[in-house]
Amino acid sequence: MTDTSSTSSRLDELEIRIAHQDQTIEDLNAAITAQWKLIDRLERQVVRLAERVADSEQAVSEAAPVNRPPPHY
């Protein structure tokens, strides 16, 4: 009788352990998905900012130089 009780107890412990592992896997998957979305959004933002910087640098280089006297005048 104790063998059946011990087996049943071990089986219950394994089922509980599997349930916790399943929940952990789901939590990790949700975290990875959220991080992937954030990384994707940040990568797109970096591309847009790089384009804006390039446009600004081009605009500055194309601008006519300002004819001002040096500051010591």
HUDA-V783370 format. One record per residue. RES is the residue in one small letter. SS is DSSP state (2 for helix, 1 for strand, 0 for the rest). NEAR is the number of other ideal C-beta (glycine too) atoms within 8 Angstrom. Layout:
# HUDA-V783370
RES_SS_NEAR ; RES_SS_NEAR
This chain:
# HUDA-V783370
m_0_4 ; t_2_5 ; d_2_6 ; t_2_7 ; s_2_8 ; s_2_8 ; t_2_8 ; s_2_8 ; s_2_8 ; r_2_8 ; l_2_8 ; d_2_8 ; e_2_8 ; l_2_8 ; e_2_8 ; i_2_8 ; r_2_8 ; i_2_8 ; a_2_8 ; h_2_8 ; q_2_8 ; d_2_8 ; q_2_8 ; t_2_8 ; i_2_8 ; e_2_8 ; d_2_8 ; l_2_8 ; n_2_8 ; a_2_8 ; a_2_8 ; i_2_8 ; t_2_8 ; a_2_8 ; q_2_8 ; w_2_8 ; k_2_8 ; l_2_8 ; i_2_8 ; d_2_8 ; r_2_8 ; l_2_8 ; e_2_8 ; r_2_8 ; q_2_8 ; v_2_8 ; v_2_8 ; r_2_8 ; l_2_8 ; a_2_8 ; e_2_8 ; r_2_8 ; v_2_8 ; a_2_8 ; d_2_8 ; s_2_8 ; e_2_8 ; q_2_8 ; a_2_8 ; v_2_7 ; s_2_6 ; e_2_5 ; a_0_6 ; a_0_3 ; p_0_4 ; v_0_4 ; n_0_3 ; r_0_4 ; p_0_4 ; p_0_5 ; p_0_4 ; h_0_3 ; y_0_4
